[in-house]
């Protein structure tokens, strides 16, 4: 997994912070054990311990539990109205004819399209994020954001590039683009750019940018790549 970065230090030698923390932990453990002993004694003296009451009845537990509520009800956001992402793409005048022609089902009527709903632009209805991918490798080739208007849905953001994918993160639009060096296999890019956009006025503006370089010394993306052995001569 990328980003395993928490380094565990070995302490500062005899009498250092690590020794003091171990001593404090031992003192805390003794106090906890003493408290547990008092609790067990109280339960075994009869008449007042929680053990005498037996298990709670299922109907009592059910009546005490709060009634579940839907996320839209608790947040005040109306439930997402499902849209046809393929129709959005096909009817979008901003998208070129080549991508529309190449957008075909991978199997039966299953298109290589991911759809997300969320509040990005502060509108009355959830916005729609559509990611278009390739069938074979599931590599993103285009990401689009649609905002509902009186006349339907309007394309307010789009990126058409290799290995691009967008997600919604707490009201922000996060676009991730894989970075490939020469010779990188599709499954093992050299890194990625993560760009965060926020809605301001009537458009998205870049808010943050992060670049990550991947290690190639793990998995199947080793520095030397796959190796082959020539058969020995007879």
C-alpha positions in Angstrom: 0.0 0.0 0.0 1.3 3.5 -0.9 2.1 5.9 1.8 3.1 3.7 4.7 5.1 6.3 6.3 4.9 6.3 10.2 8.5 5.5 11.4 8.9 3.9 14.8 11.9 5.4 16.7 13.9 3.3 19.1 14.1 5.8 22.0 16.8 8.0 23.4 18.9 5.5 25.4 18.9 4.7 29.1 16.7 7.0 31.2 15.3 8.6 28.0 11.6 9.2 27.1 11.0 5.6 26.1 12.0 4.3 29.6 9.8 7.0 31.3 6.8 6.0 29.1 7.2 2.3 29.9 7.2 3.2 33.6 4.1 5.3 33.3 2.4 2.5 31.3 3.2 0.0 34.1 1.8 2.4 36.8 -1.4 2.8 34.7 -1.8 -0.9 34.2 -1.6 -1.5 38.0 -4.3 1.2 38.6 -6.5 -0.4 35.9 -6.2 -3.9 37.4 -7.0 -2.5 40.9 -10.1 -0.8 39.5 -11.2 -4.1 37.8 -10.7 -6.0 41.1 -13.0 -3.5 42.9 -15.6 -3.9 40.2 -15.6 -7.7 40.3 -15.9 -7.6 44.1 -18.9 -5.4 43.9 -20.6 -7.7 41.4 -20.0 -10.8 43.6 -21.4 -9.4 46.9 -25.0 -10.1 45.8 -28.0 -7.9 45.2 -26.3 -4.8 43.7 -24.0 -6.1 40.9 -25.0 -5.9 37.2 -24.5 -9.7 37.0 -27.7 -10.3 39.0 -29.8 -8.6 36.5 -29.2 -11.1 33.7 -29.1 -10.3 29.9 -31.2 -7.4 28.6 -34.3 -8.3 26.7 -34.3 -7.8 23.0 -37.4 -5.6 23.0 -35.8 -3.3 25.7 -32.7 -2.9 23.6 -34.7 -2.2 20.5 -36.8 0.5 22.3 -33.7 2.1 23.7 -31.9 2.3 20.4 -32.4 5.6 18.4 -34.4 5.2 15.1 -32.1 5.2 12.1 -32.2 8.1 9.8 -31.2 8.5 6.2 -28.1 10.6 5.3 -30.2 13.0 3.2 -32.7 13.5 6.1 -30.0 14.3 8.6 -28.0 16.6 6.3 -31.0 18.4 4.7 -29.7 17.4 1.2 -32.5 16.0 -1.1 -32.0 12.4 -2.2 -30.0 12.0 -5.3 -32.0 11.7 -8.5 -30.5 9.0 -10.6 -29.6 10.0 -14.1 -28.5 8.1 -17.2 -24.8 8.8 -17.5 -24.6 7.5 -21.0 -27.3 9.9 -22.2 -25.5 12.8 -20.5 -22.3 11.9 -22.4 -24.0 11.3 -25.7 -26.0 14.5 -25.5 -23.2 16.7 -24.3 -22.1 19.1 -27.1 -18.7 19.7 -25.3 -17.6 16.1 -25.8 -16.1 15.2 -29.1 -17.6 12.7 -31.5 -14.6 10.3 -31.2 -15.2 9.6 -27.5 -18.9 9.2 -28.1 -18.4 6.7 -30.9 -15.9 4.7 -28.8 -18.2 4.6 -25.8 -19.7 1.2 -26.2 -20.8 -1.6 -23.8 -18.0 -3.9 -22.5 -20.4 -6.8 -21.9 -24.1 -6.9 -22.9 -25.4 -3.4 -21.9 -22.7 -2.7 -19.2 -20.8 0.5 -20.1 -17.3 1.3 -18.6 -18.7 4.3 -16.7 -18.7 5.2 -13.0 -21.2 7.7 -11.6 -21.1 9.6 -8.4 -23.6 12.0 -6.8 -22.8 14.8 -4.3 -23.0 18.4 -3.4 -20.2 20.2 -5.3 -21.7 23.4 -6.6 -24.2 24.3 -3.8 -27.2 23.7 -6.1 -30.6 22.5 -5.0 -29.9 19.0 -6.4 -26.8 16.8 -6.1 -24.2 17.2 -8.8 -23.2 14.3 -11.0 -19.6 13.1 -11.6 -19.1 10.7 -14.6 -15.9 8.8 -15.1 -15.4 7.1 -18.5 -12.9 4.3 -18.6 -11.5 1.7 -21.0 -13.0 -1.8 -20.9 -9.9 -3.9 -20.7 -7.7 -2.1 -18.2 -10.3 0.2 -16.5 -8.1 3.2 -17.2 -9.9 6.5 -17.0 -10.0 8.5 -20.3 -12.4 11.3 -19.3 -14.1 12.8 -16.2 -17.1 15.1 -16.3 -19.2 17.1 -13.8 -22.8 17.9 -14.5 -24.9 20.5 -12.6 -28.7 20.4 -12.8 -30.3 23.5 -14.3 -33.8 24.4 -15.3 -33.2 23.0 -18.7 -31.6 19.8 -17.6 -27.9 19.2 -16.8 -25.0 21.4 -17.7 -21.4 20.3 -18.1 -19.4 22.6 -15.7 -16.1 20.7 -15.6 -14.3 18.2 -17.8 -10.9 16.6 -18.2 -10.1 14.2 -21.1 -6.7 12.6 -20.6 -5.2 9.2 -20.1 -5.5 7.7 -16.6 -7.7 10.4 -15.1 -10.4 9.8 -12.4 -12.5 12.2 -10.3 -14.1 11.7 -6.9 -16.2 13.8 -4.4 -14.5 14.4 -1.1 -16.6 16.5 1.5 -17.7 19.0 -1.1 -14.5 19.1 -3.1 -13.8 17.7 -6.5 -10.6 15.6 -6.4 -9.1 14.7 -9.7 -6.3 12.0 -9.8 -4.1 11.6 -12.8 -1.6 8.7 -13.0 1.9 9.7 -14.2 3.7 7.3 -16.5 7.4 7.3 -17.3 8.8 5.7 -20.4 8.4 1.9 -20.2 5.9 1.9 -17.3 3.3 -0.8 -17.5 -0.3 0.3 -17.3 -0.7 -1.3 -13.8 2.4 0.4 -12.4 2.7 4.2 -13.1 5.6 6.1 -11.7 3.4 8.5 -9.7 0.3 10.5 -9.6 -1.0 14.1 -9.4 -3.9 14.8 -7.1 -5.6 18.1 -7.7 -8.4 19.4 -5.6 -11.0 21.8 -7.0 -13.6 24.0 -5.3 -16.6 25.7 -6.8 -16.3 29.5 -6.7 -18.9 31.7 -8.3 -19.8 29.8 -11.4 -16.8 27.6 -12.0 -14.3 25.2 -10.4 -11.0 26.7 -9.3 -7.9 24.7 -8.3 -7.5 24.7 -4.5 -4.7 22.2 -3.8 -2.2 20.0 -5.7 -0.2 17.0 -4.5 2.3 14.9 -6.4 3.2 11.4 -5.2 6.1 9.3 -6.5 5.6 5.6 -6.2 8.2 3.1 -5.1 9.0 0.6 -7.8 10.7 -1.8 -5.5 7.5 -3.5 -4.4 5.0 -5.8 -6.1 5.5 -6.6 -9.7 6.7 -3.1 -10.6 10.3 -3.8 -9.7 13.1 -1.6 -11.0 14.4 -4.2 -13.4 10.9 -5.3 -14.5 10.1 -8.9 -15.2 13.0 -11.1 -16.1 13.2 -14.1 -18.4 15.5 -17.0 -18.5 16.9 -18.4 -21.8 16.8 -22.2 -22.1 20.2 -23.8 -21.9 21.6 -25.4 -25.0 21.6 -29.2 -25.3 
